[in-house]
């Protein structure tokens, strides 16, 4: 009987540690009222200015929340919103949005061929790596590595972020400078093609 009680306590303890490490989606939902104006009730943004975050992987969401709160990533519309939230609450918010279902958008037929080519094969003459290598062939990203899902993202938002990385305005891609290096030689049309392709990718 004592052994069973000890095992039960260990299971409960390990479960609580797991919930704390990954976040509690139910608690996270209660914190997202202020977020819904820009990102939608379920993380599907109503306009291309703001990113769709429904279904985004937890690790990536958590990193962005932490970076925005610390100032490592500048997001003018979110200034001050996260200031009073602790790290557990950021985990909870990330958990909520990561469990929501994203939606697929439309692809511009005039850009789809170029966008698909860059996404899947890169641009050899410019030494631009294939996006699919990190973000997966279907755009679902790589959760354990913290690489974001890009499938169904608003093209306006994707284009704005690629241009921000290209100019150095956004620089929270780590010491490897992976996104800044990848985007530095992309033309505006190439960026628009990638962004449009990703909007309809699933």
Order of alpha helices (4+ residues) and beta strands (2+ residues): alpha-alpha-alpha-alpha-alpha-alpha-alpha-alpha-alpha-alpha
